[in-house]
Amino acid sequence: MLSNGQSETKATDLAYHFHSQTNPQTLSCEGAYVVVKGDGPHVIDEDGKRYIDAMAGLWCAALGFNNERLGQVAAAQYKELGYYHSFYGRTNPKAASLSKKLVELTGMEGGRTFFVTSGSEANETMVKLAWLYHLSRGKPTKRKIIARDRAFHGSTIVAGSMCGLEMMHREFGLPLPGFLHTLHPNTYRVKMPDESESEFVARLATELERMIVREGPDTIAGFIAEPVMAAGGILPPPAGYFEVVQKILAKYDILCLDDEVVCGFGRTGNWFGRQTVGMKPDMMSLAKGITSSYFPLAAVVVSPKIIEAVERYNEGGTAFGHGFTNAAHPVGAAVASEAIAIYEELDIVPHVRKMGALLFDRLKQATKDSPIVGDVRGVGLMYGVELVEDPAARTPFAPARMIGAKLAASAYEHGLVVRAMRDTVGFCPPLIIDERHVEEIGGKLEKAFRDVEKALKEKSF
Ligand SMILES: Cc1ncc(COP(=O)(O)O)c(C=O)c1O
């Protein structure tokens, strides 16, 4: 502890660590929260205080924060082969067997796995492959990508361009030209009150088709979507949405790119989100849950027609001009294989469905008497609670009041980690939670709500 009461870690961090997605002024006043230990779905800070992390870190630590088996497998692999790459036809046994497992699990029959090291790289890779696919079929003008408003697909320049969030664009002059955004399937905010679900789906489809026709179908390469939008506010699509969207994509020869970075590996109550929403993608990006985020390994699983395109384009002997130094890392591949083995042993899909139903009920119970809750929604172990000024009229709070962030801060005080996405508070806990953890989340959330409601009543914010 330093004389100003700060720990050495906090002081060093403040002086030297340039943080992601953090307000610099707030950080310089308060310093960072220092997490020192994991215990299943809990984390422990430097003062010994325990929190249940109902966001699994960043939607990722599916097996909690100190899984012993993942640590042991990593240690054994470091002793055996601590690094090798996948350029110039090199591989290692762990990467080879994981590539097979991922093709089998995703159901991408006849497909292959391309390894990368982050969700952003996975999504960028899907864009490059979409371009190459059309190029190799004599359609070089098919380059544009359609994403949705409110989407999050990562932070690199193309991934950031595919985001439909102003905060990802503003400082950097994004999106790049050729990255378009159509309506997002938000049943609470975008569906009109007098519209049925199927009319809403039809309107979303019409908007998409109009955009394609307006831009010129011969300029559109792909459509990217998360099965269930995560950072956009936890938005399961209305029934039949992807079926209708895919018909339009097929009509105009547009590839379907499935961002499974959050939804993959059980999160939505199926192995992959695409099964939950009836999506049939040409490529899938996988990250986070693939290793429970114990190693920065990610992947794109592609359908055979993408492989054929790459082969056709490089017939003359050239190499596929894309790849990353640490892709197919043997330690990452060993950790991923072990994480998947654990999911299988735990029979994770029915477990997620069971715990998800309990969590959904508990969230509804915790918020049922609150005058500031407009919507509780989600699927699997992925839920959002949307805070509003007037639930009857669905009137949002003024963004500058940052009510969602205030609720998240209050929850933190009570030992519960949640995430505010504007005024939607997200719950995406480790998949290993049990009944006691659901109760802990619900009980702590109730306390946070009472604090915020009291402060609103007293007009203290
Ligand atoms: C849906 C989705 N796609 C892509 C990404 C980017 O992943 P990464 O931060 O590993 O680049 C994220 C990150 O949260 C995400 O939520």
The ligand as a Tripos MOL2 file, in Angstrom:
@<TRIPOS>MOLECULE
LIG
   16    16     1     0     0
SMALL
NO_CHARGES

@<TRIPOS>ATOM
      1 C1        -20.1560  -10.4410  -31.2260 C.3       1 LIG1
      2 C2        -18.7210  -10.0740  -31.1390 C.ar      1 LIG1
      3 N1        -17.9560  -10.1850  -32.2300 N.ar      1 LIG1
      4 C3        -16.6470   -9.8870  -32.2000 C.ar      1 LIG1
      5 C4        -16.0470   -9.4310  -31.0560 C.ar      1 LIG1
      6 C5        -14.5860   -9.0600  -31.0560 C.3       1 LIG1
      7 O1        -13.8420  -10.0020  -30.3790 O.3       1 LIG1
      8 P1        -12.3300   -9.6470  -29.9020 P.3       1 LIG1
      9 O2        -12.4530   -8.6190  -28.8290 O.co2     1 LIG1
     10 O3        -11.8040  -10.9680  -29.4600 O.co2     1 LIG1
     11 O4        -11.6190   -9.1190  -31.0950 O.co2     1 LIG1
     12 C6        -16.8030   -9.3280  -29.8810 C.ar      1 LIG1
     13 C7        -16.1870   -8.8710  -28.6230 C.2       1 LIG1
     14 O5        -16.8250   -8.6960  -27.6110 O.2       1 LIG1
     15 C8        -18.1860   -9.6250  -29.9340 C.ar      1 LIG1
     16 O6        -18.9650   -9.4760  -28.8570 O.3       1 LIG1
@<TRIPOS>BOND
     1     1     2 1
     2     2     3 ar
     3     2    15 ar
     4     3     4 ar
     5     4     5 ar
     6     5     6 1
     7     5    12 ar
     8     6     7 1
     9     7     8 1
    10     8     9 2
    11     8    10 1
    12     8    11 1
    13    12    13 1
    14    12    15 ar
    15    13    14 2
    16    15    16 1
@<TRIPOS>SUBSTRUCTURE
     1 LIG1         1 GROUP 0 **** ****
